[in-house]
Amino acid sequence: MRALDAFKPVTPQELDFIQGFRSGAGFAAAGSSIISEQNPNGKLFTLYAGWAFRYKTLSDGRRQILNFLLPGDFIGLQQEFANGASHGVEALTDATLCVFPRDGLWDLFRHFPSLGYDVTWLSAREEGMVDENLLTNGRRSATERVAMLLIHLYRRVKWLGLATDGSIEFPINQQHIADALGLSLVHTNKTLRRLKQLGLHELQDGRLRLLNPKALHRLADYYDLPMRQVPLL
């Protein structure tokens, strides 16, 4: 992953520290819990392969997906600032993770301020994504919401070098989309069919292809910003 242009380079000293900081590797099967709500496990993770998502649930089981997690994303930092895990993280596909002990975070900030800044940057980046999701769910129409989600995930996956022949793996089902965008399952289905009828996207065999990206961007009121290199722990 470090060879990809999507990630910032690190010095040999920083890489040695990261290797010493990690406590092992982990595997999460699709549908399994990486972090359970209100049940902190004292661990931090970097997602190395696969998809996952952060979520919160209400007492009656209604779920809000906060954001989707892709390879390179740092997971679990929010546990540091709450009495319990304020959200859950579930593996959307089979996922491989690098595991870090939470109590080693102080050493990272103390001995490698540059890596500490990277952690802060990653946290701010995730906050920015949540801000964008709040705007989408609060002000965009259902059609605009779905268009925005398709664009956002396509761009992120493509930046990781995981696009093949103009399409990306898309393991998200309609229930995930509904839970992420605050829509009913019926409304989500109708919206996806409308976008397909307009010739804007294609979902087939678990892959997403954007057939008319410019029209999809206009529909979502979305404007491209250059993708930046991301720190990788």
Sine and cosine of phi, psi and omega as CSV:
sin_phi,cos_phi,sin_psi,cos_psi,sin_omega,cos_omega
0.00,0.00,-0.54,0.84,-0.04,-1.00
-0.92,0.39,-0.31,0.95,0.01,-1.00
-0.98,0.18,-0.21,0.98,-0.03,-1.00
-0.97,0.25,0.59,-0.81,0.04,-1.00
-0.91,0.42,-0.27,0.96,-0.03,-1.00
-0.93,0.36,-0.32,0.95,-0.12,-0.99
-0.90,-0.44,0.58,-0.82,0.03,-1.00
-0.93,0.36,0.60,-0.80,0.09,-1.00
-0.96,0.29,0.39,-0.92,0.08,-1.00
-0.82,-0.57,0.37,-0.93,0.05,-1.00
-0.97,0.24,0.33,-0.95,0.06,-1.00
-0.84,0.54,-0.60,0.80,0.00,-1.00
-0.92,0.40,-0.67,0.74,0.03,-1.00
-0.91,0.43,-0.64,0.77,0.01,-1.00
-0.90,0.43,-0.65,0.76,0.05,-1.00
-0.88,0.48,-0.66,0.75,0.00,-1.00
-0.90,0.43,-0.69,0.72,0.00,-1.00
-0.87,0.49,-0.67,0.75,0.02,-1.00
-0.90,0.44,-0.60,0.80,0.04,-1.00
-0.97,0.26,-0.45,0.89,-0.02,-1.00
-0.95,0.32,-0.60,0.80,-0.07,-1.00
-0.93,0.38,0.54,-0.84,-0.01,-1.00
-0.94,-0.33,0.01,1.00,0.03,-1.00
0.50,-0.87,-0.13,-0.99,0.04,-1.00
-0.88,-0.48,0.41,-0.91,-0.01,-1.00
-0.69,-0.73,0.30,-0.95,0.05,-1.00
-0.74,-0.67,0.69,-0.72,0.06,-1.00
-0.80,-0.60,0.84,-0.54,0.03,-1.00
-0.96,0.29,0.45,-0.89,0.03,-1.00
-0.81,0.59,0.76,-0.65,0.01,-1.00
1.00,0.02,-0.10,0.99,0.00,-1.00
-1.00,0.00,0.30,-0.95,-0.05,-1.00
-1.00,0.00,0.75,-0.66,0.13,-0.99
-1.00,-0.06,-0.69,0.72,0.14,-0.99
-0.73,-0.68,0.77,-0.64,0.02,-1.00
-1.00,-0.07,0.60,-0.80,0.03,-1.00
-0.85,0.53,0.68,-0.73,0.04,-1.00
0.86,0.52,0.38,0.93,-0.01,-1.00
-0.67,-0.74,0.97,0.25,-0.06,-1.00
-0.89,0.46,0.63,-0.77,0.00,-1.00
-0.93,-0.36,0.06,1.00,0.08,-1.00
0.94,0.35,0.33,0.94,-0.05,-1.00
-0.82,-0.57,0.46,-0.89,0.14,-0.99
-0.90,-0.44,0.43,-0.90,-0.07,-1.00
-0.66,-0.75,0.52,-0.85,0.32,-0.95
-0.92,-0.38,0.80,-0.60,0.04,-1.00
-0.98,0.22,0.89,-0.46,-0.04,-1.00
-1.00,-0.04,-0.60,0.80,-0.02,-1.00
-0.48,-0.88,0.56,-0.83,0.01,-1.00
0.99,-0.14,-0.03,-1.00,0.00,-1.00
-0.86,-0.50,0.48,-0.88,0.11,-0.99
-0.52,-0.85,0.05,-1.00,0.08,-1.00
-0.50,-0.86,0.52,-0.85,0.11,-0.99
-1.00,-0.05,0.60,-0.80,-0.05,-1.00
-0.47,-0.88,0.31,-0.95,0.17,-0.99
-0.74,-0.68,0.52,-0.85,0.00,-1.00
-0.82,-0.58,0.44,-0.90,0.13,-0.99
-1.00,-0.03,0.16,-0.99,-0.10,-1.00
-0.89,0.45,-0.43,0.90,-0.01,-1.00
-1.00,-0.01,0.13,0.99,0.07,-1.00
1.00,-0.10,-0.12,0.99,0.06,-1.00
-0.90,0.44,0.67,-0.74,-0.14,-0.99
-0.86,-0.52,0.66,-0.75,0.15,-0.99
-0.90,-0.44,0.88,-0.48,0.12,-0.99
-0.99,0.16,0.84,-0.55,-0.08,-1.00
-0.99,0.13,-0.68,0.73,0.10,-0.99
-0.21,-0.98,0.32,-0.95,0.02,-1.00
-0.99,-0.13,0.60,-0.80,-0.09,-1.00
-0.93,-0.37,0.71,-0.70,-0.05,-1.00
-0.83,-0.56,0.21,-0.98,-0.01,-1.00
-0.78,0.63,0.73,-0.68,-0.04,-1.00
0.98,-0.18,-0.29,0.96,-0.03,-1.00
-0.96,0.29,0.61,-0.79,0.00,-1.00
-1.00,-0.08,0.74,-0.67,-0.16,-0.99
-0.82,-0.57,0.67,-0.74,0.21,-0.98
0.97,-0.24,-0.03,1.00,-0.07,-1.00
-0.89,0.45,-0.51,0.86,-0.04,-1.00
-0.88,0.48,-0.43,0.90,0.02,-1.00
-0.87,0.49,-0.44,0.90,-0.05,-1.00
-0.91,0.41,-0.37,0.93,-0.15,-0.99
-0.89,-0.46,0.33,0.95,-0.01,-1.00
-0.58,-0.82,0.42,-0.91,0.08,-1.00
-1.00,0.08,0.97,0.23,-0.09,-1.00
0.89,-0.46,0.28,-0.96,0.02,-1.00
-0.96,0.27,0.89,-0.45,-0.06,-1.00
-0.97,0.25,-0.12,0.99,0.03,-1.00
-0.47,-0.88,0.18,-0.98,0.10,-1.00
-0.95,-0.32,0.33,-0.94,0.11,-0.99
-0.76,-0.66,0.81,-0.58,-0.03,-1.00
-0.86,-0.51,0.63,-0.78,0.07,-1.00
-0.97,0.26,0.83,-0.56,0.02,-1.00
-0.99,0.12,-0.57,0.82,0.14,-0.99
-0.80,-0.60,0.07,-1.00,0.19,-0.98
-0.82,0.57,0.73,-0.68,-0.12,-0.99
-0.73,-0.68,0.60,-0.80,0.11,-0.99
-0.94,-0.34,0.70,-0.71,-0.09,-1.00
-0.74,-0.67,0.54,-0.84,0.21,-0.98
-1.00,-0.08,0.72,-0.69,-0.12,-0.99
-0.95,-0.33,0.73,-0.69,0.05,-1.00
-0.82,-0.57,0.63,-0.78,0.10,-0.99
-0.97,0.26,0.68,-0.73,-0.06,-1.00
-0.92,0.40,-0.52,0.85,-0.06,-1.00
-0.96,0.30,-0.10,1.00,0.06,-1.00
-1.00,0.01,0.00,1.00,-0.07,-1.00
-0.91,0.41,-0.59,0.81,0.00,-1.00
-0.89,0.46,-0.65,0.76,0.02,-1.00
-0.89,0.46,-0.60,0.80,0.03,-1.00
-0.88,0.48,-0.74,0.68,-0.01,-1.00
-0.92,0.39,-0.59,0.81,-0.09,-1.00
-0.96,0.28,-0.70,0.72,-0.14,-0.99
-0.99,-0.10,-0.41,0.91,-0.01,-1.00
-0.71,-0.71,0.98,0.20,-0.01,-1.00
-0.82,0.57,-0.51,0.86,0.02,-1.00
-0.90,0.44,-0.63,0.77,0.06,-1.00
-0.95,0.32,-0.56,0.83,0.09,-1.00
-0.88,0.48,-0.65,0.76,0.06,-1.00
-0.90,0.44,-0.61,0.79,0.03,-1.00
-0.87,0.48,-0.66,0.75,0.04,-1.00
-0.88,0.47,-0.68,0.73,0.03,-1.00
-0.89,0.46,-0.67,0.74,0.01,-1.00
-0.88,0.48,-0.69,0.72,0.01,-1.00
-0.89,0.45,-0.63,0.78,0.03,-1.00
-0.91,0.42,-0.68,0.73,0.02,-1.00
-0.91,0.41,-0.62,0.79,0.03,-1.00
-0.88,0.47,-0.68,0.74,0.01,-1.00
-0.92,0.39,-0.61,0.79,0.06,-1.00
-0.88,0.48,-0.64,0.77,0.04,-1.00
-0.88,0.47,-0.63,0.78,0.04,-1.00
-0.90,0.43,-0.66,0.76,0.02,-1.00
-0.91,0.42,-0.62,0.79,0.06,-1.00
-0.86,0.51,-0.71,0.71,-0.01,-1.00
-0.91,0.42,-0.62,0.78,0.05,-1.00
-0.90,0.43,-0.59,0.80,0.03,-1.00
-0.90,0.43,-0.69,0.72,0.07,-1.00
-0.87,0.49,-0.70,0.72,-0.02,-1.00
-0.87,0.48,-0.78,0.63,-0.07,-1.00
-0.96,0.29,-0.43,0.90,-0.05,-1.00
-1.00,0.04,-0.52,0.85,-0.15,-0.99
-0.81,-0.59,-0.40,0.92,-0.02,-1.00
-0.99,0.13,0.51,-0.86,0.09,-1.00
-0.95,0.32,0.14,-0.99,-0.01,-1.00
-0.86,0.51,-0.69,0.72,0.00,-1.00
-0.90,0.45,-0.68,0.73,0.02,-1.00
-0.90,0.43,-0.61,0.79,0.00,-1.00
-0.89,0.46,-0.76,0.65,-0.03,-1.00
-0.91,0.42,-0.66,0.75,0.03,-1.00
-0.87,0.49,-0.68,0.73,-0.01,-1.00
-0.89,0.46,-0.69,0.72,-0.01,-1.00
-0.90,0.45,-0.68,0.73,0.00,-1.00
-0.89,0.46,-0.70,0.72,0.02,-1.00
-0.90,0.44,-0.75,0.66,-0.07,-1.00
-0.85,0.53,-0.75,0.66,-0.05,-1.00
-0.95,0.32,-0.62,0.79,0.02,-1.00
-0.87,0.49,-0.72,0.70,-0.02,-1.00
-0.89,0.46,-0.67,0.74,-0.02,-1.00
-0.90,0.43,-0.70,0.71,-0.02,-1.00
-0.92,0.38,-0.67,0.75,0.01,-1.00
-0.89,0.46,-0.63,0.78,0.00,-1.00
-0.88,0.47,-0.46,0.89,0.03,-1.00
-0.99,0.13,0.02,1.00,0.01,-1.00
0.97,0.23,0.39,0.92,-0.09,-1.00
-0.96,-0.27,0.16,0.99,0.08,-1.00
-0.99,0.11,0.64,-0.77,0.01,-1.00
-0.75,-0.66,0.85,-0.52,0.02,-1.00
0.80,0.60,0.63,0.77,0.07,-1.00
0.98,0.20,0.20,0.98,0.03,-1.00
-0.73,-0.69,0.33,-0.94,0.02,-1.00
-0.80,-0.61,0.42,-0.91,0.18,-0.98
-0.87,0.49,0.69,-0.72,-0.03,-1.00
-0.65,-0.76,0.99,0.11,-0.08,-1.00
-0.99,0.16,0.08,1.00,-0.06,-1.00
-0.99,0.17,0.76,-0.65,0.06,-1.00
-0.99,-0.13,0.01,-1.00,-0.08,-1.00
-0.91,0.41,-0.50,0.86,0.05,-1.00
-0.92,0.40,-0.64,0.77,0.06,-1.00
-0.88,0.48,-0.70,0.72,0.01,-1.00
-0.88,0.47,-0.70,0.71,0.01,-1.00
-0.87,0.49,-0.69,0.73,-0.02,-1.00
-0.94,0.35,-0.48,0.88,0.01,-1.00
-0.98,0.19,-0.50,0.86,-0.15,-0.99
-0.94,-0.33,0.04,1.00,0.03,-1.00
0.93,0.37,0.57,0.82,0.00,-1.00
-0.92,-0.40,0.35,-0.94,0.14,-0.99
-0.97,0.24,0.33,-0.94,0.01,-1.00
-0.89,0.45,-0.62,0.78,0.00,-1.00
-0.91,0.42,-0.70,0.71,0.00,-1.00
-0.90,0.43,-0.63,0.78,0.03,-1.00
-0.88,0.47,-0.71,0.70,0.00,-1.00
-0.88,0.48,-0.71,0.71,0.00,-1.00
-0.90,0.44,-0.63,0.78,-0.03,-1.00
-0.93,0.37,-0.68,0.73,0.04,-1.00
-0.89,0.46,-0.65,0.76,0.02,-1.00
-0.91,0.41,-0.60,0.80,0.02,-1.00
-0.91,0.42,-0.70,0.72,0.02,-1.00
-0.90,0.44,-0.60,0.80,0.03,-1.00
-0.92,0.40,-0.68,0.73,0.01,-1.00
-0.89,0.45,-0.51,0.86,0.05,-1.00
-0.97,0.23,-0.12,0.99,0.03,-1.00
0.97,0.25,0.51,0.86,-0.08,-1.00
-1.00,-0.10,-0.47,0.88,-0.02,-1.00
-0.48,-0.88,0.23,-0.97,0.06,-1.00
-0.64,-0.76,0.79,-0.62,0.09,-1.00
-0.89,-0.45,0.92,-0.40,-0.04,-1.00
-0.50,-0.87,0.75,-0.67,0.05,-1.00
0.83,0.56,0.64,0.77,0.06,-1.00
0.96,0.28,0.34,0.94,0.02,-1.00
-0.78,-0.63,0.54,-0.84,-0.01,-1.00
-0.93,-0.38,0.74,-0.67,0.10,-0.99
-0.78,-0.62,0.77,-0.64,0.08,-1.00
-1.00,-0.01,0.92,-0.38,-0.09,-1.00
-0.99,0.12,-0.50,0.86,0.00,-1.00
-0.64,-0.77,0.97,0.25,-0.09,-1.00
-0.84,0.54,-0.65,0.76,-0.04,-1.00
-0.89,0.46,-0.69,0.72,0.03,-1.00
-0.91,0.41,-0.61,0.79,0.02,-1.00
-0.91,0.41,-0.64,0.77,0.05,-1.00
-0.89,0.46,-0.70,0.71,0.00,-1.00
-0.90,0.43,-0.66,0.75,-0.01,-1.00
-0.88,0.47,-0.64,0.76,-0.04,-1.00
-0.99,0.12,-0.09,1.00,-0.11,-0.99
0.83,0.56,0.74,0.67,-0.09,-1.00
-0.89,-0.45,0.70,-0.71,-0.01,-1.00
-0.83,-0.56,0.77,-0.64,-0.05,-1.00
-0.90,0.44,0.72,-0.70,0.23,-0.97
-0.89,-0.45,0.56,-0.83,0.00,-1.00
-0.84,0.54,0.71,-0.71,0.07,-1.00
-0.96,0.29,0.69,-0.72,-0.03,-1.00
-0.98,-0.22,0.44,-0.90,0.11,-0.99
-0.91,0.41,0.62,-0.79,-0.12,-0.99
-0.93,-0.37,0.67,-0.74,0.12,-0.99
-0.88,0.47,0.56,-0.83,0.02,-1.00
-0.79,-0.61,0.88,-0.48,0.04,-1.00
-0.98,-0.19,0.00,0.00,0.00,0.00
